[in-house]
Amino acid sequence: MSLNLLDISVFFIAWLFQAFTGFGAGIFIVGVLSLVYNPKDVVVSSAVINLFGTLFMAFLLLRNVRPRIDILLLLIVGSVPGILFGSNLLLSLNRDTLKLLIGLFILSLGIYDLLVQRGTLSKFSMKKSTFASIGVGFIGGFFAGLVGMGGPPPVVYLNQVLEDVDEFKSTLTLFFTSNILFRILFYGLQGGAEHFNMSMIYAGALSIPPGVYLGLLLSRRLSSVKLKRIISMSVVLLGFFLVIKP
């Protein structure tokens, strides 16, 4: 089975960015490769590819830092019904209007987080709670099941409630891992297995390890404050991209 240079490049860049900021691979992969392949093939196949990426990234991170299991478990509990709901809509609805609404929501969320990180809205920052963790997990799971990009809600939440960047990345990476496992299960149960593209999956397995390693290496050259602001800006840009993308 031949490997496509475009696929390899997209997965490498996507996972370099994910390792650098903690999120972002899903939107980049879906956004670019949906221009070339059937979007449903990309969303479903990228779940397998991104599962490999999160497992590899978790392996590197967990050697040095422990995730916040208390927050992680609540995020997972909330995400399961969200993924089920979103993955069901993926296979049955036209997603254009929903993507626009999601884009506007993510854009607003990113601007809010950036203002919190800069101190302008520090009084209105999110606080860790059981309700907030489960609610954020549900919204992230819904986005993941529907459009393959559930990162922004938990990214913004963890960016505000966790100070240590490696703790932030390890918790987020394990959340994404559970998220993807449930997505693959639900896609399979709902007849989505026909959308797996093995050539795309092989390209991801080849290009993800160097991308993850380089992204983690680059992120450790920045201070926590600067990296948190870059994460906020990335959420803003993601929302803007979803709004303008045809």
DAWODA-V12716 format. One record per residue. N is the residue number from 1. RES is the residue in three letters. PHI is phi in whole degrees, -180 to 180 (none if undefined). Layout:
BEGIN
n->N res->RES phi->PHI
n->N res->RES phi->PHI
END
This chain:
BEGIN
n->1 res->MET phi->none
n->2 res->SER phi->-77
n->3 res->LEU phi->-102
n->4 res->ASN phi->-97
n->5 res->LEU phi->-62
n->6 res->LEU phi->-62
n->7 res->ASP phi->-59
n->8 res->ILE phi->-60
n->9 res->SER phi->-65
n->10 res->VAL phi->-63
n->11 res->PHE phi->-67
n->12 res->PHE phi->-64
n->13 res->ILE phi->-64
n->14 res->ALA phi->-60
n->15 res->TRP phi->-83
n->16 res->LEU phi->-63
n->17 res->PHE phi->-67
n->18 res->GLN phi->-61
n->19 res->ALA phi->-68
n->20 res->PHE phi->-72
n->21 res->THR phi->-106
n->22 res->GLY phi->104
n->23 res->PHE phi->-157
n->24 res->GLY phi->115
n->25 res->ALA phi->-63
n->26 res->GLY phi->-59
n->27 res->ILE phi->-66
n->28 res->PHE phi->-66
n->29 res->ILE phi->-63
n->30 res->VAL phi->-65
n->31 res->GLY phi->-63
n->32 res->VAL phi->-83
n->33 res->LEU phi->-75
n->34 res->SER phi->-69
n->35 res->LEU phi->-76
n->36 res->VAL phi->-111
n->37 res->TYR phi->-113
n->38 res->ASN phi->-59
n->39 res->PRO phi->-55
n->40 res->LYS phi->-67
n->41 res->ASP phi->-62
n->42 res->VAL phi->-68
n->43 res->VAL phi->-62
n->44 res->VAL phi->-72
n->45 res->SER phi->-67
n->46 res->SER phi->-66
n->47 res->ALA phi->-62
n->48 res->VAL phi->-66
n->49 res->ILE phi->-61
n->50 res->ASN phi->-72
n->51 res->LEU phi->-63
n->52 res->PHE phi->-60
n->53 res->GLY phi->-64
n->54 res->THR phi->-68
n->55 res->LEU phi->-65
n->56 res->PHE phi->-67
n->57 res->MET phi->-66
n->58 res->ALA phi->-62
n->59 res->PHE phi->-58
n->60 res->LEU phi->-72
n->61 res->LEU phi->-74
n->62 res->LEU phi->-73
n->63 res->ARG phi->-72
n->64 res->ASN phi->-122
n->65 res->VAL phi->-146
n->66 res->ARG phi->-100
n->67 res->PRO phi->-76
n->68 res->ARG phi->-86
n->69 res->ILE phi->-63
n->70 res->ASP phi->-61
n->71 res->ILE phi->-75
n->72 res->LEU phi->-57
n->73 res->LEU phi->-63
n->74 res->LEU phi->-69
n->75 res->LEU phi->-61
n->76 res->ILE phi->-65
n->77 res->VAL phi->-57
n->78 res->GLY phi->-71
n->79 res->SER phi->-73
n->80 res->VAL phi->-59
n->81 res->PRO phi->-65
n->82 res->GLY phi->-65
n->83 res->ILE phi->-64
n->84 res->LEU phi->-59
n->85 res->PHE phi->-64
n->86 res->GLY phi->-67
n->87 res->SER phi->-68
n->88 res->ASN phi->-67
n->89 res->LEU phi->-67
n->90 res->LEU phi->-55
n->91 res->LEU phi->-88
n->92 res->SER phi->-133
n->93 res->LEU phi->-124
n->94 res->ASN phi->-74
n->95 res->ARG phi->-100
n->96 res->ASP phi->-60
n->97 res->THR phi->-65
n->98 res->LEU phi->-63
n->99 res->LYS phi->-64
n->100 res->LEU phi->-64
n->101 res->LEU phi->-64
n->102 res->ILE phi->-63
n->103 res->GLY phi->-60
n->104 res->LEU phi->-64
n->105 res->PHE phi->-64
n->106 res->ILE phi->-67
n->107 res->LEU phi->-60
n->108 res->SER phi->-63
n->109 res->LEU phi->-62
n->110 res->GLY phi->-66
n->111 res->ILE phi->-63
n->112 res->TYR phi->-59
n->113 res->ASP phi->-66
n->114 res->LEU phi->-62
n->115 res->LEU phi->-67
n->116 res->VAL phi->-66
n->117 res->GLN phi->-65
n->118 res->ARG phi->-83
n->119 res->GLY phi->95
n->120 res->THR phi->-65
n->121 res->LEU phi->-118
n->122 res->SER phi->-61
n->123 res->LYS phi->-69
n->124 res->PHE phi->-110
n->125 res->SER phi->-71
n->126 res->MET phi->-69
n->127 res->LYS phi->-115
n->128 res->LYS phi->-67
n->129 res->SER phi->-157
n->130 res->THR phi->-62
n->131 res->PHE phi->-62
n->132 res->ALA phi->-64
n->133 res->SER phi->-63
n->134 res->ILE phi->-68
n->135 res->GLY phi->-64
n->136 res->VAL phi->-64
n->137 res->GLY phi->-61
n->138 res->PHE phi->-63
n->139 res->ILE phi->-65
n->140 res->GLY phi->-63
n->141 res->GLY phi->-64
n->142 res->PHE phi->-62
n->143 res->PHE phi->-61
n->144 res->ALA phi->-64
n->145 res->GLY phi->-66
n->146 res->LEU phi->-82
n->147 res->VAL phi->-125
n->148 res->GLY phi->74
n->149 res->MET phi->-144
n->150 res->GLY phi->-99
n->151 res->GLY phi->-70
n->152 res->PRO phi->-53
n->153 res->PRO phi->-59
n->154 res->PRO phi->-68
n->155 res->VAL phi->-61
n->156 res->VAL phi->-64
n->157 res->TYR phi->-62
n->158 res->LEU phi->-70
n->159 res->ASN phi->-64
n->160 res->GLN phi->-97
n->161 res->VAL phi->-97
n->162 res->LEU phi->-116
n->163 res->GLU phi->-89
n->164 res->ASP phi->-78
n->165 res->VAL phi->-67
n->166 res->ASP phi->-67
n->167 res->GLU phi->-65
n->168 res->PHE phi->-59
n->169 res->LYS phi->-68
n->170 res->SER phi->-68
n->171 res->THR phi->-64
n->172 res->LEU phi->-65
n->173 res->THR phi->-65
n->174 res->LEU phi->-69
n->175 res->PHE phi->-64
n->176 res->PHE phi->-62
n->177 res->THR phi->-62
n->178 res->SER phi->-65
n->179 res->ASN phi->-56
n->180 res->ILE phi->-69
n->181 res->LEU phi->-59
n->182 res->PHE phi->-68
n->183 res->ARG phi->-60
n->184 res->ILE phi->-60
n->185 res->LEU phi->-61
n->186 res->PHE phi->-69
n->187 res->TYR phi->-60
n->188 res->GLY phi->-64
n->189 res->LEU phi->-67
n->190 res->GLN phi->-101
n->191 res->GLY phi->83
n->192 res->GLY phi->-91
n->193 res->ALA phi->-61
n->194 res->GLU phi->-66
n->195 res->HIS phi->-93
n->196 res->PHE phi->-71
n->197 res->ASN phi->-113
n->198 res->MET phi->-67
n->199 res->SER phi->-61
n->200 res->MET phi->-64
n->201 res->ILE phi->-65
n->202 res->TYR phi->-64
n->203 res->ALA phi->-63
n->204 res->GLY phi->-65
n->205 res->ALA phi->-63
n->206 res->LEU phi->-78
n->207 res->SER phi->-99
n->208 res->ILE phi->-68
n->209 res->PRO phi->-54
n->210 res->PRO phi->-65
n->211 res->GLY phi->-65
n->212 res->VAL phi->-65
n->213 res->TYR phi->-61
n->214 res->LEU phi->-67
n->215 res->GLY phi->-64
n->216 res->LEU phi->-65
n->217 res->LEU phi->-63
n->218 res->LEU phi->-68
n->219 res->SER phi->-66
n->220 res->ARG phi->-78
n->221 res->ARG phi->-89
n->222 res->LEU phi->-111
n->223 res->SER phi->-72
n->224 res->SER phi->-60
n->225 res->VAL phi->-63
n->226 res->LYS phi->-65
n->227 res->LEU phi->-68
n->228 res->LYS phi->-63
n->229 res->ARG phi->-71
n->230 res->ILE phi->-63
n->231 res->ILE phi->-60
n->232 res->SER phi->-62
n->233 res->MET phi->-63
n->234 res->SER phi->-65
n->235 res->VAL phi->-66
n->236 res->VAL phi->-59
n->237 res->LEU phi->-64
n->238 res->LEU phi->-62
n->239 res->GLY phi->-61
n->240 res->PHE phi->-62
n->241 res->PHE phi->-62
n->242 res->LEU phi->-66
n->243 res->VAL phi->-70
n->244 res->ILE phi->-89
n->245 res->LYS phi->-67
n->246 res->PRO phi->-66
END
